[in-house]
Amino acid sequence: MTDKQTIELSDDLIAEANAYLERLPKTPDQVIEHWAQLGQKLAWEMTELQMMQFLLGNLKIELTKKD
């Protein structure tokens, strides 16, 4: 049994969602490049010891907004 419901969303929210989807990678090459860019930015914020601990699964990373 499949029940469906309809919800109303603002036009602004839909526009933001569409803009977000446009920025997402579309091919495996683009996904891998995206991951590499994220990793590079993360690596700039970490020490060598933190990187090693992270890769070993011994470090939890939490994101906070910069001021």
FIVO-26989 format. One record per residue: x, y, z of N, C-alpha, C in turn. Coordinates in steps of 0.02 Angstrom, whole numbers. Example, Ala and Ser with C-alpha at 12.3 -4.5 7.8 and 13.67 -1.06 7.14 Angstrom:
<rokes>
+--------+--------+--------+--------+--------+--------+--------+--------+--------+
!    n_X !    n_Y !    n_Z !   ca_X !   ca_Y !   ca_Z !    c_X !    c_Y !    c_Z !
+--------+--------+--------+--------+--------+--------+--------+--------+--------+
!    660 !   -284 !    390 !    615 !   -225 !    390 !    660 !   -165 !    390 !
!    642 !   -112 !    354 !    684 !    -53 !    357 !    645 !      2 !    394 !
+--------+--------+--------+--------+--------+--------+--------+--------+--------+
</rokes>
This chain:
<rokes>
+--------+--------+--------+--------+--------+--------+--------+--------+--------+
!    n_X !    n_Y !    n_Z !   ca_X !   ca_Y !   ca_Z !    c_X !    c_Y !    c_Z !
+--------+--------+--------+--------+--------+--------+--------+--------+--------+
!     42 !    -59 !      0 !      0 !      0 !      0 !     44 !     62 !      0 !
!     34 !    105 !    -48 !     74 !    166 !    -54 !     27 !    226 !    -49 !
!     36 !    262 !      5 !     -2 !    324 !     14 !     42 !    382 !     -5 !
!     15 !    429 !    -41 !     52 !    489 !    -60 !     17 !    549 !    -31 !
!     58 !    598 !    -10 !     32 !    660 !     14 !     65 !    717 !    -24 !
!     32 !    772 !    -27 !     58 !    831 !    -61 !     73 !    884 !     -9 !
!    131 !    916 !    -17 !    148 !    972 !     26 !    162 !   1033 !    -18 !
!    152 !   1091 !      9 !    165 !   1152 !    -28 !    232 !   1180 !     -5 !
!    274 !   1198 !    -53 !    339 !   1227 !    -39 !    343 !   1296 !    -72 !
!    380 !   1340 !    -42 !    385 !   1408 !    -70 !    425 !   1405 !   -135 !
!    411 !   1453 !   -179 !    447 !   1458 !   -242 !    522 !   1470 !   -230 !
!    538 !   1508 !   -178 !    608 !   1521 !   -162 !    644 !   1457 !   -142 !
!    613 !   1415 !   -102 !    644 !   1352 !    -82 !    655 !   1307 !   -142 !
!    607 !   1304 !   -187 !    613 !   1264 !   -248 !    670 !   1291 !   -291 !
!    675 !   1357 !   -298 !    728 !   1387 !   -338 !    796 !   1372 !   -309 !
!    802 !   1377 !   -241 !    865 !   1361 !   -209 !    884 !   1288 !   -219 !
!    835 !   1244 !   -215 !    848 !   1172 !   -225 !    871 !   1159 !   -296 !
!    840 !   1191 !   -344 !    861 !   1182 !   -414 !    931 !   1210 !   -426 !
!    947 !   1267 !   -397 !   1014 !   1295 !   -404 !   1066 !   1249 !   -373 !
!   1049 !   1220 !   -316 !   1094 !   1172 !   -283 !   1106 !   1112 !   -328 !
!   1054 !   1085 !   -356 !   1060 !   1027 !   -400 !   1103 !   1041 !   -461 !
!   1100 !   1102 !   -486 !   1140 !   1121 !   -544 !   1215 !   1120 !   -528 !
!   1233 !   1132 !   -465 !   1303 !   1134 !   -445 !   1331 !   1064 !   -430 !
!   1287 !   1016 !   -422 !   1310 !    948 !   -405 !   1346 !    916 !   -464 !
!   1395 !    873 !   -449 !   1430 !    837 !   -503 !   1381 !    792 !   -541 !
!   1393 !    785 !   -606 !   1348 !    745 !   -648 !   1380 !    681 !   -674 !
!   1447 !    677 !   -672 !   1481 !    619 !   -699 !   1528 !    591 !   -645 !
!   1550 !    528 !   -652 !   1599 !    502 !   -603 !   1662 !    544 !   -599 !
!   1686 !    569 !   -655 !   1745 !    613 !   -654 !   1733 !    675 !   -612 !
!   1675 !    705 !   -620 !   1658 !    766 !   -582 !   1650 !    750 !   -507 !
!   1623 !    692 !   -491 !   1615 !    672 !   -420 !   1684 !    664 !   -389 !
!   1730 !    630 !   -423 !   1797 !    619 !   -396 !   1834 !    685 !   -388 !
!   1827 !    730 !   -437 !   1859 !    795 !   -431 !   1830 !    834 !   -372 !
!   1765 !    830 !   -363 !   1731 !    864 !   -307 !   1758 !    837 !   -240 !
!   1764 !    771 !   -234 !   1791 !    741 !   -173 !   1863 !    764 !   -162 !
!   1902 !    767 !   -215 !   1972 !    788 !   -209 !   1977 !    860 !   -184 !
!   1934 !    904 !   -209 !   1934 !    973 !   -187 !   1914 !    979 !   -114 !
!   1864 !    940 !    -93 !   1845 !    940 !    -22 !   1902 !    916 !     22 !
!   1935 !    862 !      1 !   1991 !    836 !     39 !   2049 !    885 !     43 !
!   2062 !    919 !    -11 !   2116 !    968 !    -12 !   2101 !   1025 !     37 !
!   2040 !   1049 !     37 !   2023 !   1104 !     83 !   2026 !   1080 !    155 !
!   2004 !   1019 !    168 !   2008 !    992 !    235 !   2080 !    983 !    257 !
!   2122 !    959 !    213 !   2192 !    946 !    229 !   2228 !   1011 !    250 !
!   2210 !   1067 !    220 !   2241 !   1131 !    239 !   2226 !   1150 !    311 !
!   2173 !   1123 !    339 !   2152 !   1141 !    407 !   2178 !   1091 !    459 !
!   2212 !   1039 !    437 !   2233 !    985 !    483 !   2309 !    981 !    489 !
!   2331 !    956 !    546 !   2402 !    940 !    554 !   2414 !    871 !    525 !
!   2477 !    853 !    517 !   2494 !    786 !    492 !   2467 !    732 !    539 !
!   2474 !    743 !    604 !   2449 !    695 !    653 !   2374 !    687 !    648 !
!   2337 !    743 !    640 !   2265 !    739 !    633 !   2246 !    701 !    570 !
!   2282 !    713 !    515 !   2267 !    677 !    453 !   2276 !    601 !    463 !
!   2331 !    582 !    495 !   2345 !    512 !    506 !   2290 !    481 !    550 !
!   2272 !    516 !    604 !   2219 !    491 !    648 !   2153 !    485 !    612 !
!   2137 !    533 !    569 !   2075 !    532 !    531 !   2074 !    472 !    483 !
!   2129 !    462 !    447 !   2132 !    406 !    399 !   2129 !    338 !    434 !
!   2152 !    335 !    496 !   2148 !    273 !    535 !   2080 !    264 !    568 !
!   2038 !    314 !    563 !   1971 !    311 !    593 !   1971 !    328 !    667 !
!   2024 !    361 !    690 !   2030 !    378 !    761 !   2015 !    451 !    775 !
!   1990 !    488 !    727 !   1976 !    560 !    736 !   1908 !    575 !    707 !
!   1867 !    608 !    747 !   1801 !    630 !    725 !   1806 !    703 !    704 !
!   1779 !    719 !    647 !   1781 !    788 !    622 !   1712 !    818 !    628 !
!   1708 !    877 !    659 !   1646 !    914 !    664 !   1656 !    982 !    631 !
!   1607 !   1004 !    594 !   1612 !   1067 !    559 !   1580 !   1123 !    600 !
!   1613 !   1180 !    601 !   1585 !   1239 !    633 !   1594 !   1298 !    584 !
!   1548 !   1344 !    588 !   1551 !   1403 !    544 !   1605 !   1450 !    568 !
!   1646 !   1473 !    520 !   1697 !   1522 !    538 !   1665 !   1590 !    548 !
!   1693 !   1627 !    594 !   1667 !   1695 !    607 !   1691 !   1743 !    555 !
+--------+--------+--------+--------+--------+--------+--------+--------+--------+
</rokes>
